[in-house]
Amino acid sequence: MKTYENDGNRIFYWKICNIQKRNETIEKIIYNKFSNIVNEHRKKRVIVNTLSLLLIKIFISCEKELFSDTDKRRWVFENWYSYKHMKNTGLLLNFSNSHTKNEYYMYGDIKIYHRTLAKILDEMEQKRYCVRRNGYFCMNKGYNSKFQNGFWLFNWQKFYELYAEYRDKLNLFDVEIDNYSPVVIKRKIDGNYKNCTNEYNIDLLFKEDIEYINKLRSMYSEMNVSLDLQNANNVQNQIFEDYLNKKRYEYENKDESNVFQYDVYTEIELLNKRLSKPYNPYRLYHDDGNFCWGRVYGNGIDSLPKMYKDSIMKINGDYTVSIDVKSSILQFYILTYHEDIDNKQDFYSYESLQNVIDREHIKLFSQCLNYNSSLLDAFRAYNGNYILKQNYNSIITMELFKSIYQNMIEERPYFQEIWLHPEMSKSIIRYEADFMKTASQEMMNQHMPHLCNFDAIYTSYKNLSTTIDIFCSLSLSIFNRSIYIDYDKELYSSLI
């Protein structure tokens, strides 16, 4: 946003962008949701305008990068890019809490001073809507330098219903696709991927994708997807409780248990409202010169928390089971390029690292190696993920990062051809997406309702055996060997 100082004509950019139009719908929501704050002030219109500006930019910013690279520093939070990260971390807004700044922001034709916005944030913190944290950025020598403005960590549970109203009424979060095109193409321009779909003959180049996505949309329109905790069995309840205990543990470690209160049934009710709305799947390609990668998105559950998908999700009244490809990107790489390597192994498990790093950390470690072209960049991405989550206990040194990498390469030297070669990883994503698309098509041919979720398919537990057969048959026809898939056997047995 353009902000103006009182002592001159200097113009500079701040982290909160300008809002050109006021929105009565937003202001009405503000009155309803924050009446306890609004009613404590005589200048109610100022407070409503301030909250409207603040919250619009909070929700819009969840789809944009909060921090950008400069010649001198690289923001640790640069990998924060989506609603999922916002939902998991609560990290929404980078903002100074100074009450003395003279800058102002415009909400339509209404002038809002920085000090008013800072005061509102303070009051929201007192009401436990948010909590302030220090910010950090990455210099060449490490991650210890503080970013002076800091950032606000919001209690997203309190905002969830508000978010839903914004999404429904303003469509702030929909992907920018003309008429929900079945295929979307983005090209990297000025460091960001931007929609360039209309530059291509979609009907000619992506005929098969269009047919598939339209068929998928038709299937989704006739499906009933819901979450049901009340009728869950003991195994499902235990899966769900394990996830909740993990979240509680993380909050307690951050000393934020007093900020984040988890009302499961309220969230399930809100999520069911979202799951009942129409889905608009599309195939997204990233044009880096050769259309090297692209997955299917918009399937209704892309951002649904894993603890719900893996335990209490139903399709047409039946509880579901997730069938996913084990170590997906790495396994597809082995299937495609290494006939001599056994693909039926866990590529996130290393004998030499059993007492050094656990599987989940190795998984993230591998992903960072897949999508970065240097060890330094991979190291920054790895630590940046945990700084983003405020999980400072998981941050490691560059020396340890290099040591772990060397152990992994010594144990599986064939990964040298994909690690630190992001173009290879992106091309594998396309193989994965094409495989999952073909499996999904065959399931539709056999009239088996399902939800696609990148390298996994969720379907009724009754369809598990047939789905496994489809995966294996497809793999044999493409790679001349069976693919290694995974599903929760204990959950499946409990549902039979």
Secondary structure, 3 states (H helix, E strand, C coil): CEEECCCCCCEEECCCCCECCCCHHHHHHHHHHCHHHHCCCCCHHHHHHHHHHHHHHHHHHCCCCCCCCCCCCEEHHHHCCCHHHHHHHCEEEECCCCCCCCCEEEECCEEEEHHHHHHHHHHHHHCCCEEEEEEEEEECCEEEEEEEEEEEEECHHHHHHHHHHHHHHHCCCCCCCHHHCCEEEEEEECCEEEECHHHCCHHHHCHHHHHHHHHHHHHHHCCCEEECCCCCCHHHHHHHHHHHHHHHHHHHHCCCCCCCCCCHHHHHHHHHHHHCCCCCCEEEEEECCCCCEEEEECCCCCCCCHHHHCCCEEECCEEEEEEEECCHHHHHHHHHHCCCCCCCCCCCCCHHHCCCCCHHHHHHHHHHHHCCCCHHHHHHHHHHHHHHCCCHHHCCCHHHHHHHHHHHHHHCHHHHHCCCCHHHHHHHHHHHHHHHHHHHHHHHHCCCCEEEECCEEEEEHHHHHHHHHHHHHHHHHHHCCCCCEECCHHHHHHHC
